[in-house]
């Protein structure tokens, strides 16, 4: 398994959002979707604001891979559902990073529906 560099972790953590794409069967990328992203420790997490029905989320979990782009980061990643592991830490990371957007947006990202879609992103080899 590959790991993030400190520069990648810092760049992703500093980004307000990243863009995530999934691959079609022919290898081309679906259009990128902007999503919020947080760093907790040396790990990177994303969630589907719309819950498990989000198109990018369904495709990413079905294939186990995605492609992300943030300032200074352009990587293929593997995705894995976290379940309840580290939920409190990840919720707090969302609250801290996105507090300026207010409860209207942050509460849905820390609610059970979105939390159930928490994906750990790991750099692909």
C-alpha positions in Angstrom: 0.0 0.0 0.0 1.2 3.5 -0.9 1.1 6.4 1.6 0.6 10.1 1.3 3.6 12.4 1.4 3.6 15.1 4.0 3.3 17.7 1.2 0.2 15.9 -0.2 -1.4 15.6 3.2 -0.8 19.3 3.8 -2.1 20.3 0.3 -5.2 18.3 0.6 -5.9 19.5 4.2 -5.5 23.1 3.0 -7.9 22.7 0.1 -11.4 23.8 0.7 -12.5 20.9 -1.5 -11.1 18.4 -3.9 -12.5 17.1 -7.2 -13.2 13.4 -7.4 -13.8 11.3 -10.5 -14.4 7.7 -11.2 -13.4 5.7 -14.2 -15.6 4.4 -16.9 -15.1 0.8 -18.2 -13.0 2.2 -21.1 -10.7 3.9 -18.6 -11.8 7.5 -19.2 -12.8 9.6 -16.2 -16.4 10.6 -15.4 -16.7 14.4 -14.9 -15.1 15.4 -11.6 -17.4 16.3 -8.7 -16.2 18.9 -6.0 -16.4 17.5 -2.5 -15.3 18.4 1.0 -12.3 16.6 2.3 -10.7 16.3 5.7 -7.4 15.1 7.2 -7.4 13.2 10.5 -3.9 12.2 11.5 -2.1 11.0 8.4 -5.4 9.9 6.7 -7.6 11.6 4.2 -11.4 11.2 4.3 -14.4 12.2 2.2 -18.1 11.8 2.6 -21.1 11.9 0.3 -23.2 14.9 1.3 -26.2 13.3 -0.4 -25.6 10.0 1.3 -25.2 6.6 -0.4 -27.2 7.5 -3.4 -24.6 10.0 -4.7 -23.4 8.9 -8.2 -19.7 9.4 -7.5 -20.0 7.5 -4.2 -21.8 4.6 -5.8 -19.2 4.3 -8.5 -16.2 4.7 -6.2 -17.4 2.1 -3.8 -18.4 -0.3 -6.6 -14.9 -0.2 -8.1 -12.9 0.6 -5.0 -11.0 3.3 -6.8 -11.2 7.0 -7.8 -9.1 9.9 -9.0 -8.7 13.0 -7.0 -7.4 16.5 -7.8 -6.6 19.3 -5.4 -4.0 22.0 -5.6 -0.6 20.3 -6.0 -2.2 16.8 -5.9 -3.4 14.7 -8.8 -3.7 11.0 -7.8 -5.4 7.8 -8.4 -6.7 6.5 -5.0 -8.2 3.4 -3.5 -11.4 4.0 -1.5 -12.6 2.0 1.5 -15.6 2.5 3.7 -14.5 3.2 7.3 -17.7 2.1 9.1 -17.7 3.7 12.5 -14.0 3.7 12.9 -12.7 7.2 13.9 -16.1 8.8 13.4 -15.8 11.2 16.2 -12.4 12.4 15.0 -13.6 12.7 11.4 -16.8 14.5 12.5 -14.7 17.0 14.5 -12.4 17.5 11.5 -15.4 18.4 9.3 -16.7 20.8 12.0 -13.4 22.5 12.5 -12.5 22.9 8.8 -15.9 23.9 7.5 -17.3 25.9 10.5 -17.4 29.1 8.4 -20.1 27.6 6.2 -22.5 27.3 9.2 -24.6 24.5 10.6 -26.8 24.4 7.5 -24.0 22.6 5.6 -21.8 21.1 8.4 -24.6 19.3 10.2 -25.6 17.1 7.2 -21.9 16.2 6.7 -21.7 15.0 10.3 -25.1 13.3 10.4 -25.5 9.5 10.3 -26.5 9.5 6.6 -23.3 11.2 5.5 -21.1 9.5 8.1 -22.2 6.1 6.8 -20.5 7.1 3.5 -17.1 8.0 5.0 -14.4 6.8 2.7 -10.7 6.5 3.5 -8.6 7.6 0.5 -5.3 5.9 0.0 -2.9 6.7 -2.8 -2.9 4.0 -5.5 0.5 2.5 -6.4 
